[in-house]
């Protein structure tokens, strides 16, 4: 397994903090993310396991789409989140990348 950091530039510090919180790792090492409900321009709507949805404003539409792809990989089990944090308007998601043979 390889550990990598993925950085996602958000609209501002508040949005980066929100994304880092949504991507946080639970006590049982799982995440609360169930999927992505929609990407509308630079806004991504993240669906959680409790059926709630939360919008995060990214820097641009390209960044929102990149995050959508990553979150789908996490939901599908191809990636797993080790940790999440933010600095300024950038959310950092540390991943355990599962190598495929």
N, CA, C and O of each residue as an XYZ file, in Angstrom:
404
protein
N       0.834     -1.179      0.000
C       0.000      0.000      0.000
C       0.886      1.252      0.000
O       1.938      1.274      0.639
N       0.467      2.259     -0.697
C       1.193      3.522     -0.784
C       0.351      4.609     -0.119
O      -0.858      4.683     -0.339
N       0.989      5.448      0.691
C       0.283      6.573      1.308
C       0.570      7.833      0.493
O       1.727      8.175      0.247
N      -0.492      8.514      0.081
C      -0.333      9.755     -0.691
C      -1.246     10.829     -0.107
O      -2.291     10.537      0.474
N      -0.822     12.071     -0.277
C      -1.641     13.218      0.125
C      -2.250     13.838     -1.114
O      -1.541     14.151     -2.070
N      -3.559     14.017     -1.100
C      -4.246     14.726     -2.187
C      -4.720     16.062     -1.637
O      -5.340     16.126     -0.575
N      -4.422     17.117     -2.366
C      -4.809     18.456     -1.939
C      -5.921     18.970     -2.838
O      -5.882     18.808     -4.057
N      -6.915     19.594     -2.211
C      -8.051     20.146     -2.935
C      -8.249     21.586     -2.511
O      -8.520     21.869     -1.345
N      -8.112     22.496     -3.467
C      -8.282     23.918     -3.169
C      -9.762     24.257     -3.152
O     -10.485     24.001     -4.115
N     -10.196     24.831     -2.055
C     -11.593     25.207     -1.864
C     -11.749     26.714     -2.066
O     -10.764     27.433     -2.233
N     -12.989     27.178     -2.050
C     -13.266     28.595     -2.243
C     -12.654     29.445     -1.125
O     -12.153     30.541     -1.378
N     -12.698     28.938      0.107
C     -12.131     29.680      1.236
C     -11.806     28.709      2.367
O     -12.002     27.500      2.241
N     -11.309     29.252      3.467
C     -10.903     28.451      4.627
C     -12.079     27.673      5.214
O     -11.927     26.507      5.577
N     -13.232     28.296      5.308
C     -14.410     27.625      5.861
C     -14.744     26.362      5.068
O     -15.019     25.315      5.654
N     -14.720     26.456      3.747
C     -15.044     25.309      2.892
C     -13.990     24.213      3.031
O     -14.330     23.030      3.018
N     -12.716     24.585      3.165
C     -11.646     23.596      3.347
C     -11.815     22.869      4.685
O     -11.628     21.655      4.768
N     -12.166     23.617      5.719
C     -12.380     23.014      7.036
C     -13.578     22.066      6.990
O     -13.541     20.989      7.585
N     -14.635     22.462      6.287
C     -15.830     21.619      6.153
C     -15.481     20.313      5.435
O     -15.882     19.237      5.877
N     -14.737     20.403      4.328
C     -14.357     19.205      3.579
C     -13.490     18.286      4.435
O     -13.701     17.074      4.450
N     -12.518     18.851      5.146
C     -11.657     18.032      6.002
C     -12.499     17.322      7.071
O     -12.239     16.162      7.388
N     -13.493     18.003      7.621
C     -14.372     17.389      8.619
C     -15.224     16.276      8.037
O     -15.387     15.225      8.657
N     -15.769     16.501      6.852
C     -16.599     15.475      6.209
C     -15.780     14.233      5.864
O     -16.303     13.119      5.876
N     -14.495     14.427      5.558
C     -13.621     13.319      5.167
C     -12.881     12.711      6.354
O     -12.014     11.858      6.163
N     -13.201     13.129      7.565
C     -12.461     12.639      8.726
C     -12.700     11.144      8.948
O     -13.718     10.585      8.538
N     -11.742     10.528      9.601
C     -11.780      9.090      9.863
C     -12.446      8.858     11.218
O     -12.128      9.530     12.199
N     -13.368      7.904     11.260
C     -14.093      7.566     12.485
C     -13.244      6.642     13.365
O     -12.185      6.186     12.934
N     -13.689      6.365     14.573
C     -12.948      5.509     15.502
C     -12.699      4.111     14.948
O     -11.679      3.495     15.258
N     -13.620      3.607     14.132
C     -13.456      2.263     13.562
C     -12.687      2.287     12.234
O     -12.694      1.302     11.496
N     -12.032      3.402     11.935
C     -11.201      3.614     10.736
C     -12.012      3.723      9.448
O     -11.447      3.656      8.356
N     -13.312      3.888      9.560
C     -14.151      4.084      8.375
C     -14.387      5.586      8.178
O     -14.004      6.406      9.013
N     -15.013      5.916      7.075
C     -15.426      7.301      6.850
C     -16.946      7.336      6.800
O     -17.599      6.307      6.629
N     -17.489      8.514      6.950
C     -18.935      8.687      6.982
C     -19.497      9.035      5.601
O     -20.696      9.278      5.460
N     -18.639      9.057      4.595
C     -19.051      9.433      3.239
C     -19.746      8.263      2.555
O     -19.221      7.150      2.522
N     -20.941      8.528      2.006
C     -21.696      7.500      1.288
C     -21.630      7.702     -0.219
O     -21.905      6.773     -0.979
N     -21.268      8.905     -0.662
C     -21.193      9.165     -2.091
C     -21.318     10.638     -2.403
O     -21.309     11.490     -1.514
N     -21.433     10.915     -3.684
C     -21.602     12.287     -4.159
C     -22.971     12.386     -4.807
O     -23.286     11.643     -5.736
N     -23.783     13.309     -4.309
C     -25.128     13.493     -4.851
C     -25.097     14.268     -6.165
O     -25.865     13.973     -7.081
N     -24.198     15.272     -6.258
C     -24.155     16.096     -7.475
C     -22.908     16.961     -7.489
O     -22.314     17.268     -6.455
N     -22.536     17.343     -8.706
C     -21.543     18.398     -8.918
C     -22.232     19.436     -9.794
O     -22.661     19.141    -10.910
N     -22.330     20.648     -9.276
C     -22.976     21.739    -10.003
C     -21.979     22.880    -10.079
O     -21.795     23.629     -9.120
N     -21.342     23.001    -11.231
C     -20.280     23.992    -11.353
C     -19.165     23.641    -10.394
O     -18.647     22.525    -10.430
N     -18.784     24.580     -9.531
C     -17.696     24.322     -8.583
C     -18.197     23.807     -7.229
O     -17.417     23.672     -6.285
N     -19.487     23.525     -7.140
C     -20.077     23.015     -5.900
C     -20.236     21.500     -5.972
O     -20.758     20.968     -6.952
N     -19.779     20.809     -4.923
C     -19.959     19.358     -4.837
C     -20.850     19.072     -3.632
O     -20.645     19.624     -2.550
N     -21.832     18.210     -3.831
C     -22.759     17.849     -2.757
C     -22.411     16.432     -2.317
O     -22.592     15.471     -3.065
N     -21.906     16.320     -1.087
C     -21.441     15.050     -0.537
C     -22.552     14.458      0.321
O     -23.098     15.125      1.199
N     -22.877     13.193      0.053
C     -23.914     12.472      0.787
C     -23.240     11.634      1.880
O     -22.258     10.939      1.618
N     -23.765     11.705      3.090
C     -23.218     10.943      4.207
C     -24.078      9.724      4.518
O     -25.209      9.620      4.043
N     -23.547      8.815      5.306
C     -24.253      7.577      5.640
C     -25.517      7.808      6.447
O     -26.393      6.944      6.483
N     -25.627      8.974      7.103
C     -26.853      9.274      7.849
C     -27.929      9.886      6.943
O     -28.951     10.372      7.427
N     -27.691      9.859      5.627
C     -28.608     10.355      4.587
C     -28.608     11.876      4.449
O     -29.363     12.414      3.639
N     -27.780     12.578      5.220
C     -27.683     14.033      5.061
C     -26.755     14.351      3.890
O     -25.935     13.523      3.492
N     -26.890     15.540      3.354
C     -26.047     16.007      2.251
C     -25.448     17.351      2.624
O     -26.085     18.173      3.283
N     -24.211     17.558      2.192
C     -23.489     18.776      2.537
C     -22.768     19.301      1.305
O     -22.037     18.561      0.648
N     -22.971     20.568      0.994
C     -22.337     21.188     -0.163
C     -21.005     21.799      0.247
O     -20.884     22.406      1.312
N     -20.002     21.626     -0.620
C     -18.691     22.231     -0.429
C     -18.349     22.982     -1.704
O     -18.448     22.433     -2.801
N     -17.947     24.238     -1.560
C     -17.564     25.050     -2.716
C     -16.069     24.911     -2.958
O     -15.255     25.241     -2.095
N     -15.719     24.424     -4.131
C     -14.330     24.228     -4.505
C     -13.816     25.455     -5.261
O     -14.572     26.386     -5.536
N     -12.542     25.445     -5.589
C     -11.928     26.553     -6.327
C     -12.566     26.704     -7.709
O     -12.846     27.814     -8.160
N     -12.790     25.560     -8.373
C     -13.369     25.581     -9.715
C     -14.024     24.229    -10.010
O     -13.950     23.304     -9.202
N     -14.658     24.129    -11.163
C     -15.373     22.902    -11.532
C     -14.427     21.715    -11.691
O     -14.784     20.593    -11.331
N     -13.239     21.942    -12.221
C     -12.253     20.866    -12.408
C     -11.901     20.226    -11.061
O     -11.822     19.002    -10.954
N     -11.690     21.056    -10.039
C     -11.366     20.554     -8.708
C     -12.541     19.771     -8.125
O     -12.339     18.744     -7.478
N     -13.753     20.243     -8.345
C     -14.948     19.534     -7.857
C     -15.058     18.156     -8.510
O     -15.408     17.182     -7.843
N     -14.767     18.069     -9.789
C     -14.836     16.779    -10.496
C     -13.736     15.842    -10.010
O     -13.977     14.647     -9.840
N     -12.535     16.365     -9.786
C     -11.441     15.539     -9.261
C     -11.805     14.973     -7.886
O     -11.524     13.810     -7.598
N     -12.427     15.790     -7.043
C     -12.849     15.327     -5.728
C     -13.949     14.274     -5.856
O     -13.949     13.288     -5.119
N     -14.874     14.473     -6.774
C     -15.939     13.488     -6.987
C     -15.353     12.133     -7.352
O     -15.790     11.109     -6.827
N     -14.372     12.112     -8.244
C     -13.732     10.862     -8.661
C     -13.054     10.191     -7.468
O     -13.177      8.982     -7.272
N     -12.338     10.989     -6.672
C     -11.666     10.425     -5.496
C     -12.679      9.858     -4.504
O     -12.494      8.748     -4.005
N     -13.731     10.593     -4.215
C     -14.730     10.121     -3.252
C     -15.401      8.841     -3.742
O     -15.722      7.970     -2.933
N     -15.616      8.712     -5.043
C     -16.193      7.474     -5.577
C     -15.220      6.315     -5.387
O     -15.641      5.204     -5.065
N     -13.917      6.561     -5.582
C     -12.909      5.524     -5.342
C     -12.905      5.088     -3.881
O     -12.716      3.909     -3.582
N     -13.114      6.038     -2.972
C     -13.166      5.718     -1.544
C     -14.398      4.874     -1.234
O     -14.299      3.863     -0.539
N     -15.553      5.282     -1.744
C     -16.799      4.536     -1.518
C     -16.685      3.123     -2.095
O     -17.179      2.167     -1.498
N     -16.033      2.992     -3.255
C     -15.883      1.690     -3.917
C     -14.771      0.836     -3.303
O     -14.605     -0.322     -3.685
N     -14.004      1.394     -2.353
C     -12.958      0.631     -1.683
C     -11.608      0.620     -2.372
O     -10.708     -0.099     -1.938
N     -11.440      1.396     -3.435
C     -10.146      1.446     -4.125
C      -9.138      2.317     -3.379
O      -7.930      2.152     -3.544
N      -9.632      3.235     -2.567
C      -8.798      4.109     -1.735
C      -9.405      4.105     -0.344
O     -10.597      3.845     -0.178
N      -8.582      4.395      0.656
C      -9.122      4.581      2.005
C      -8.438      5.796      2.626
O      -7.248      6.035      2.421
N      -9.217      6.550      3.383
C      -8.707      7.765      4.003
C      -7.990      7.396      5.299
O      -8.527      6.685      6.149
N      -6.776      7.892      5.422
C      -5.994      7.691      6.642
C      -6.179      8.878      7.586
O      -6.238      8.715      8.804
N      -6.272     10.083      6.998
C      -6.433     11.302      7.793
C      -6.883     12.422      6.871
O      -6.764     12.322      5.650
N      -7.404     13.494      7.468
C      -7.755     14.682      6.690
C      -7.466     15.906      7.542
O      -7.576     15.871      8.767
N      -7.093     16.989      6.870
C      -6.775     18.230      7.562
C      -6.948     19.360      6.553
O      -7.313     19.126      5.401
N      -6.687     20.565      6.988
C      -6.753     21.702      6.077
C      -5.741     22.744      6.515
O      -5.361     22.823      7.683
N      -5.319     23.534      5.551
C      -4.452     24.674      5.826
C      -4.888     25.787      4.894
O      -4.814     25.656      3.673
N      -5.340     26.876      5.477
C      -5.883     27.953      4.655
C      -7.091     27.447      3.904
O      -7.998     26.867      4.501
N      -7.115     27.660      2.600
C      -8.255     27.218      1.794
C      -8.015     25.872      1.106
O      -8.723     25.529      0.159
N      -7.023     25.106      1.574
C      -6.695     23.812      0.971
C      -6.989     22.684      1.955
O      -6.482     22.675      3.077
N      -7.811     21.735      1.521
C      -8.076     20.523      2.294
C      -7.089     19.460      1.831
O      -6.855     19.293      0.634
N      -6.513     18.745      2.791
C      -5.559     17.675      2.490
C      -6.159     16.362      2.965
O      -6.536     16.224      4.129
N      -6.243     15.397      2.050
C      -6.763     14.076      2.374
C      -5.623     13.077      2.181
O      -5.133     12.884      1.068
N      -5.210     12.445      3.280
C      -4.146     11.436      3.223
C      -4.803     10.090      2.956
O      -5.725      9.678      3.661
N      -4.313      9.420      1.930
C      -4.931      8.184      1.462
C      -3.987      7.002      1.551
O      -2.774      7.139      1.393
N      -4.563      5.843      1.805
C      -3.872      4.576      1.601
C      -4.340      4.089      0.243
O      -5.487      3.676      0.079
N      -3.440      4.142     -0.727
C      -3.771      3.746     -2.104
C      -3.498      2.257     -2.240
O      -2.387      1.790     -1.987
N      -4.511      1.527     -2.638
C      -4.386      0.082     -2.824
C      -3.884     -0.201     -4.220
O      -4.557      0.091     -5.209
N      -2.691     -0.774     -4.292
C      -2.104     -1.075     -5.597
C      -2.838     -2.257     -6.219
O      -3.218     -3.202     -5.528
N      -3.030     -2.188     -7.527
C      -3.664     -3.294     -8.241
C      -2.612     -3.982     -9.098
O      -1.768     -3.329     -9.712
N      -2.674     -5.282     -9.130
C      -1.695     -6.045     -9.893
C      -2.173     -6.305    -11.296
O      -1.468     -6.938    -12.081
